[in-house]
């Protein structure tokens, strides 16, 4: 069975165009979507969340903040509002952004509807970036001491 072709782009840049993808998991607007080769054609919106794919048994993660996904003939195209590879995310900056948004939401009675929506969106985006960055850190783990064969 042939793998999937995955293309991930934003308005600013193309992030990925890769083939032989075994599985894709995306944050659909109506829940998480799992895509395997031979998936039925689909066009859907995406929510902020962790987008990941598996190739060669290894997982690769992105933080996306919404957008669209199209599936046709084993080609999955992600048109993301914003997207970052896990290794591109500055965890400290994401945590600062999360704290700023949370602080703003604590004063929600003082905010206009537009400001409230912006703060909620910022909080979701920062939380997603943190989740993806922490997942990558957890998977890579702390440096291991050399084993007997490496000494």
Secondary structure, DSSP 4 states (H G I P E B T S, - for coil): ---EEEEEE-SS-EEEEEEEE-EEEEEETTEEEEE-TTPPPEEEEEEEEEEEEEETTEEEEEEEEEEEEEEETTEEEEEESSEEEGGG--HHHHHHHHHHHHHHHHTGGGS-HHHHHHHHHHHHHHHHHHHHHHHHHHHH-SPPPP-TTT-
